[in-house]
Amino acid sequence: MPFYKKLKFLILILLHATYSFSQAEFPFIKQEKNIILNPANLIDFLKKIQVDNLNAHSVVHIGDSHIQADFFTGKLRKLFQNEYGNAGRGLVFPYAFAKTNGHSDAKFPANNCIWSNLKIVKAKDFDNIGIPAIQLNLLSKTNCGFQLKFKDDSSAINKGFSELELIYKGEAKIRILDTYGIFLSIVNDTIINGLNHLTFVSDFPVEVVDFQLDKTSAEFELKGILLKKRNPGIFYHSIGINGAEFSDYIPQENFFQELSILKPELIVVSLGTNESVSNIDSITFYNYLTNFYNYLLPLKATLLFTTPADNDRRKRVGKKRKKRTIFVSNPKAEWMGQQIVHFCKEKNIACWNMYEVMGGENSMKLWVNNELAARDHLHFSKKGYVLQAELLFQAIKKLQP
């Protein structure tokens, strides 16, 4: 058997083992519910990327804190790229410069620049935040720099990236050095819709680079960095902000306009958890869903919505000094999921009902007890996010033509 066929066979075995692992060890997961609803458009997308294996295809996953840490999306990235090819890491962003958590595979350990930041959850309607839902402005008036360290734990033979695209707004002299102090070559310098796209290439894959910035205008806003392998396959970009709701994204028209930079062919939306612990009513939530959907339409991408998971609310019980905290099921989590499912059916949007798949009402306690979810009964452990990704990918694979 040729080497590449052996490799593909081994990957298939590993994927199968992953699925059987989730079924055997966690019987409360409802495998019969693990399906994609309204799958027609998603099937078309899968056919496209399966047939066209000579080009790169872009997936963008938008969400809240479940997405920002990149455990869920990081595993999905690996699964998609193992199956359909690895075009590169895609969008990375220095979340640490905005004093918040981010992806663990692309870190920015050194920085002597001064930045201001504004997250989409704190923005006003007129702030017009773009991707990646954080506005990061350079305040340093003199030369400064920072480092990017990328840990490529994918199955790719050519570890790292060979092409780097810096996306920013404003003017600056920018140089990038690789691990050996060699300057990367600039092969493209363009302005698209008011944003600078500066592309650097290396003769060999690199994982650590140093940026040197010399701001030459009053404004310099960093939008993100695209890491590419110059291979066909999948880019799986993730954009998530802690505490985000549909209503945070909607006023920021620039966010949806700048999504076109990533050329998304599939957009996955995982929002609704924060609404499930709020006082939002059904009419308001439906209007938010509609507005969000309408902003995505011009991108002409296939859409996949996921529902919020089951979660619990804290409750104090007992008398006076003997009071203790318990967790009680939050019925609004199921209600929120039903709203999304009904909306997706109405608009013919592919939908994955995470609430039902994880076990339905009171299943969050089971996930906590099995170390799959955090003690706040709202978020998940890394192990739990990985399991979610495996379940979602399994549901998608069922559609494979």
N, C-alpha and C positions, 0 to 999 in steps of 0.2 A: 504494500500500500504506500503511495507517495506520501512524503512528509506532510504536505498541506492538508491532505485528506485525513491523516492520523490526527493532526492538530484539531481539525474541525470536529472529528469524532470524539476526542477527549473533551472539548468544550461542551458538546451536546450532552455527554455523560454528566459533567459537572452541573449543567443547568437542570438536568433531570433530577439529580441528587438534591439540588436546592429545593425543587418543588416538593419532592417526597418528604424532605425534612420538615417543611411547614405543615404538611398534612399529618404526619405521624406524631409529631411532638406536641402539637397544639390542636387538639380535637375540637375546641370551641370555635375555630375558624370555619366558616360556612363555605366550603368549596363549591357547593352547588350555586351559590350566589356570586361566585367569582367570574363574572362575565362583563362584557362591554355592552351597554345598552345603546341602541340606535347606531350600529357599527358601520353603516354603509360607507360614509366618507372616510372613516379611518381605514377600512379595508382598501379603498382606492389608494390611500397614502402608502400602505404597506406594499401593495402591488408595485407602485412607482419606485420605491427605494430598493425593492428586490430585483426589479428588472434593470434599473439604471444604477449599475455598480461602478460606473466610471467617474461619477461626480460626487461632490460633497452635498449633504442634505442637512438642513438646520431644524432642530427642535428647540423651542423656548418654553421653559416651565416657570410660570408666574405664581407667586403665593405669599405666604406670611412667614412666621417663625419656623414652621415645619419645613420650609424650603431654604431659608437663609443659611442654616447650618450646613446644608448640602449633603446630609447623610442619606436622605431619601433620594434626592436627585443624583447624588454621586453614584449610588448603586444602579440606578436606572441608566446612567451614562455608560457604565461598564457593560451592562446587559445589552443595551442597544449596539454599542460599538463591537462587542464580541460577536454579535449576530450579523451586523450590517457593515462593519468596517469602521476604523478609527481615523477620522479626519483631523483630530486634535482636541485639546482640552476646551477650546472655545473661550467664552467670555470669563475673565477673572477681574476682580476689583479689590482694591486695598481697604477692606472693611475696617481694619484696625485704625486707619487714618481718621475714620469717622467714629472711633471709640465704640465699636460694636463687634460682635462675633461674625465670622464668615467661614468660607470653605477652608478645609485643613490641608488640601493638596497644593494650594497656591498661596504662599505666605509672603509677607513683606516685612522681614525681620529687622531691616535697617532703614532708618528714615531721619534725615535732618532737615526736612522741609516742614513748614508750618501751614496747616490747612484749616479751613472752616468747613462745616458740613451742615446740611439740612436734609433730614429724612422725609420721605413722602408722607409719613404718618403725622408729622409736625407742620407740614407745609400749608400755606393758605392757597386759595384758588388761583391767585394771580402769580404764585411763585413759579409755576410751569416747570416742574421737575421732570427731567427726562430719564433715560436709562442710566444706571440700573436702580432707579427709585431712590437714589441718594445724590444730592448735589455736593460735589467736593471741589472747593475752590482753593487755589494756591495763594497764600498770603505772603510767602517769602519774597523779599524784594531783591535779594542777591542770589547767586548761584547756590543750588542745593541738589540733593539727590536722594534716591532710595533704591532698595534692592528687592528683586523678585526671586523667590526660590520656589521652584515647581517640583513637586515630588510625583513623578509619573509612575503610579502603581498599576497602570493598565497592562494588558498582555502584549502591548506593542513591542516589536523588536527594536525599533528606533525610538528609544526612550527620550522624552523631552519634547522640544518643538524646534522647528527649523525656520519658522516664519512668525513674526510678531507684528501685530497691527495695533498701533496706539491711536485711540479715538479721543479727541479733546476739542475744546472750544477756546479760541484765543490765539496768542502768538508766543512762541518760545523757541529758543535754540535747544535742540534735544539730541543727546548722544547716548548710545547704549553699548556697554562693554560686556563681553562674555566672561566666562570663568577665568580665561587666560589673559584678560586685559586687552583683547582684540575688539576693535569697534565693529559692530554689525553694520552691514551695508544697507543704505536706504535705496529701495527699488521703486517706491511709489509715494508721492506726496500730493494728495488731492483734497479738495474741499467739496463736500456733498451736503446740501441743505444746511450750510452754515457751520458744519463740523469738519474739523481736520482729520484726515486719515493718513497716518504716516506709517509706512510698512518697512520693516527691517527684515533682512534674511541672514542666515548663517549657513556656512558651507557644510556644517554637521550639526546634529541635534544638540541642543544645550538645555540645561535645567536651572541655571543660575545666571542672572544678568543684573547689571547695575545701571541705573538711569542717572543721567546728569541733565539738570534743567537750568536754563537761564531765561527767565521770563522777560520778554521784550515788549509787552503791553500790560495794561492795567488788569486784564482779565486772563485767567487760565483756569478752565474747568475740566477736570479729568472725568471722562465718561466711562472708560474701561479699556481693557487690553484683551485682544484676541490672540490666543496661542494656537498655532496651526502646524500640522505635520506635512501639509501639501500632499495628502493622500486622499483618495476617495473614501467615502464613509459618512459617519454621523458626527455632527456637532450637537452636543446636548447642553445648551446654555440654561443656567438657573438664575432667576431674579426673585428674591424673597426679602421681605422686611418684617422684623418683629412687630407684632401687634397690628399688621395691616388688615384692612377690610376692603371690600369692593369700592366703598365710598371714598377711600383714600386715593385710589388710582384715577377714578373718573374725572375729577376736576383738572387733572394734569394732562391736557391734550398732547403736550410735547412728549410725554412718555410713550403714548401709542404711536406717534409719528416716528420717534426714534427707534421703535422696535423694528422698523423696516431695515435698519442698518444690519440686523442679524439675519435678514432674509428668511424668516421662519416659514417652513412648510407645514409644520405641526406646532400648535400652541396648546400646552397643557395648563389648565387653570386649577389651582388648589387653594381656594379661599372659602371663607364661611365659618371657620372655627371661632374667630373673635366675635362675629355676629351672633353666634350661638350662646355666648355668655353676655349678651347685651339685651336691651329692651326693644330692639327693632321689630316692627310689625310687618305683616306679609306684603302689604301694598308697597311699602317703602323698599323692602328687599327685592321685590319683583322689578321695581323701577331701576334699582341699582344693577340687577342682572341684565336688564334690557339695555341700559346705557353702556355698560361694559362690553356687552356683545356687539353693539352697534359700532363702537370704537375699533373693535377687532376686524370687522367685516372688510374694510378697505385693504387689509393685508392679504386677503384671499388665501388664508391658511386653513388647513384642517384643524378643527377644534376638538379637544377632549377635556371635559370637566370632571373633577373628582369631588365627592361629597366630604364634608367634615366627618371625623371619626366620633364615636361615642366619647363623651367626657362626663365628669362628675363635678358637682358644686360642693364647696365646703359648707358645713353646717355645724354650728355650736349647739351642743345638747347638754343636758344636766342642769343642776341648780347652783347658782352663785359660784363658790370657789371650786366646786367639783365639775365644772363644765369641761367638756372635751370636744375635740374637732372630729367629725366624721365626714365621709364623702357620700353624697346621695346622687343618684342618677339625674342627669340634666335632660329632661324631655325635649328641650329646644334643639338639641343636637340632631335628633331624629327628624324633627319638624323642618329644620334647615335643610337636611339632606333631601327630604321629600320635595321641598320647594325647588331645589336644583334639578332633581330628577324630572319633575314635571315641566320645568322650563326647557330642559334639553330635549325632551320628547316633542314639545311644541315647536322648537326650532330645528329639530333633526340634528342635534349635536351629540356626538359620542359622549357617554357618561359612564363612570365607574363608581359604584356605590360602596365606598369604603366602610360606611357605617354598618351595612348589612354583612359585608365580607368578614369583618373583624368579629362578628358574633352578635351584633345588635345591642339591644338595651342591656345595661349592666356588664357588658363585655370589657369595658375599660378596667374594671377591678381585676378581671382575669389576666389582662395584659400586664397590669402592675404586679400581680402576684407571680407572674412568670418572667419578671425582669425585662419585659418588652416595653414598658411605659414608665414614665417618671412618677415620682411621688406626688406631684401636683395634680395627677389624674387628668392632665390636659395635653402634655407633650409626651414624647416617646423616648426610649433609650435608643442608642445607636443600633443595637440589635433589632429593636422594634421597627425602626425606619427601614433598615435593610430588608426585613421580612415584608413590610408593606410594598417595597419596590419589587421584590420577587413575585408577590401576588399580583400586582398590577401588570408586570411584564408577562406573567403566565396568562392572564386574561387577554392581553394583546396578542400573544402568540397563538391563542386558539383561533384567531381570525386569519392567520397566515394562509394565503391562497395556495 
